[in-house]
Structure formats: structure tokens, C-alpha cells
Amino acid sequence: MNSKNTTQPTGDTKKLLLVAVVLMAILFVAGFFVLSGPMFNRVFNNFAKIKPGLSSPEDVKKILGEPDAVNQKDGSTEYIYKTKSDFEDKVIIENNQVESSQQNVFNDKMGFVSGYVDKYGKPDLVLLNTNNPIEKWYIFLKPGVGVASLDDNLIINVIRFKSQSESEFLNSTAKSYDLAKEGDVKPNETSDYEIQAGQQDPTPQP
């Protein structure tokens, strides 16, 4: 009668297998955070810590890290931070002080336009993005915040700026972010959102 020889794993082999499984799990978790967390969305929770009119360039770098690019435009300095899409976050600096910032939103963490209306009242201005007229902006001048939406509710973009008058905003901040009143915006045949439709869903995803 023939008997089959079966090799049972030794204690050392079991330990090596356990170590391998643990290492694979660590690499999987690390990969997840690299693709969806700190690298591509590293600045999301920190953007609100930047205070226009108070924060310095050094403060910005401490909070957000070194910018991915630095642009000089119309006498101001722009710190550019890449996101997980083709859109970029931006901090504008003038006279060694943060003038304003722009933050893209890819989930529902910033809430809805209705929440800002409940908190601040009726927006002082309702503007359109001159490059993407389907993007509507609701501007609250006193608290220094503007939020954008494609569907009049879910927020996809936020700008923060120093409290200012309507004329100051329209003559300066609005131009920095390509915003204008509806009558001053020429409709585009194809918006940036439509161009990127093959790359990503224009509706922010969690």
C-alpha cells in the first residue's frame, strides 16, 4: 500500500507567510492613501486654515507644503497645488500676504449652497465662470467666501478672500478667478467640463 508524503509547513515557514501577508496588507493600505489621500488630496482639510489678509507665504507652505508650481501674474504670486483631477488649487499672494485662495471639491464635505445661504443669508453676487458658464458662483462679501455649483446646490469649488465691497471684488478678486456677471459672459460652445467628460465625471465624487 502506497502512502502519500505530505509536507507540513514548519514554524519558520508559517512566520514567513505571516510576514508576507502583513507586508502585502501594509502596501495595499499605503497605496490607497497615496492614490486617494495625502498625495492627491493632501491639502483638502487644511485649506480653511489659510486666512486671507493674515497668512503669509511661509504660513501657506507650512500648512499646504511646497507648491507644485509658482506663477507670477499681474503683480501677484500664485501658488499652484495639484489635485487628483486636471483642476488645480490656487493661493494668490500680494505684498507678502495671502490675498485669496481657491479650493476644488471632489466630494460633499463642503456641503451645499443652501447651507451657506442659511448661514450668511442671500448672496451679495451671483456670477458665472467665464470659461465654464455652467458653473455658477455665489459670493458672500462680508465673510469673504464664494462657493460654486453646477446644479445650484452641491458645492464643487470654494474661494476665500478678504472681506470687501462689491466693486472691490468685481474689479480684483473676480478677475483673478475668471468670474463675471451673467450679462458679461459669452456662452462657450464647449466648456472645460465637457472637454474633460472622457476623463472624469464633472459631478464631484467621494
Secondary structure as the mmCIF struct_conf table of DSSP 4:
data_model
#
loop_
_struct_conf.conf_type_id
_struct_conf.id
_struct_conf.beg_label_comp_id
_struct_conf.beg_label_asym_id
_struct_conf.beg_label_seq_id
_struct_conf.end_label_comp_id
_struct_conf.end_label_asym_id
_struct_conf.end_label_seq_id
HELX_LH_PP_P HELX_LH_PP_P1 THR A 7 THR A 10
HELX_RH_AL_P HELX_RH_AL_P1 GLY A 11 SER A 36
BEND BEND1 GLY A 37 GLY A 37
HELX_RH_AL_P HELX_RH_AL_P2 PRO A 38 ASN A 41
TURN_TY1_P TURN_TY1_P1 ARG A 42 VAL A 43
HELX_RH_3T_P HELX_RH_3T_P1 PHE A 44 LYS A 49
TURN_TY1_P TURN_TY1_P2 PRO A 52 LEU A 54
HELX_RH_AL_P HELX_RH_AL_P3 PRO A 57 LEU A 64
BEND BEND2 GLU A 66 GLU A 66
BEND BEND3 ASP A 68 ASP A 68
STRN STRN1 ALA A 69 LYS A 73
TURN_TY1_P TURN_TY1_P3 ASP A 74 GLY A 75
STRN STRN2 SER A 76 LYS A 82
BEND BEND4 LYS A 84 ASP A 86
STRN STRN3 GLU A 88 GLU A 94
TURN_TY1_P TURN_TY1_P4 ASN A 95 ASN A 96
STRN STRN4 GLN A 97 ASN A 104
BEND BEND5 ASN A 107 ASP A 108
TURN_TY1_P TURN_TY1_P5 LYS A 109 MET A 110
STRN STRN5 PHE A 112 PHE A 112
HELX_RH_AL_P HELX_RH_AL_P4 VAL A 113 TYR A 120
BEND BEND6 LYS A 122 LYS A 122
BEND BEND7 ASP A 124 ASP A 124
STRN STRN6 LEU A 125 ASN A 129
BEND BEND8 THR A 130 ASN A 131
TURN_TY1_P TURN_TY1_P6 PRO A 133 ILE A 134
STRN STRN7 LYS A 136 PHE A 140
TURN_TY1_P TURN_TY1_P7 LEU A 141 GLY A 144
STRN STRN8 VAL A 145 SER A 149
BEND BEND9 LEU A 150 ASN A 153
STRN STRN9 LEU A 154 LEU A 154
STRN STRN10 ILE A 155 PHE A 161
HELX_RH_AL_P HELX_RH_AL_P5 GLU A 166 GLU A 168
HELX_RH_PI_P HELX_RH_PI_P1 PHE A 169 THR A 173
HELX_RH_AL_P HELX_RH_AL_P6 ALA A 174 SER A 176
TURN_TY1_P TURN_TY1_P8 TYR A 177 ASP A 178
STRN STRN11 LEU A 179 ALA A 180
HELX_RH_3T_P HELX_RH_3T_P2 GLU A 182 ASP A 184
HELX_LH_PP_P HELX_LH_PP_P2 VAL A 185 ASN A 188
BEND BEND10 GLU A 189 THR A 190
HELX_RH_AL_P HELX_RH_AL_P7 ASP A 192 ILE A 195
HELX_RH_3T_P HELX_RH_3T_P3 GLN A 196 GLY A 198
TURN_TY1_P TURN_TY1_P9 GLN A 199 GLN A 199
BEND BEND11 GLN A 200 GLN A 200
BEND BEND12 PRO A 202 THR A 203
#
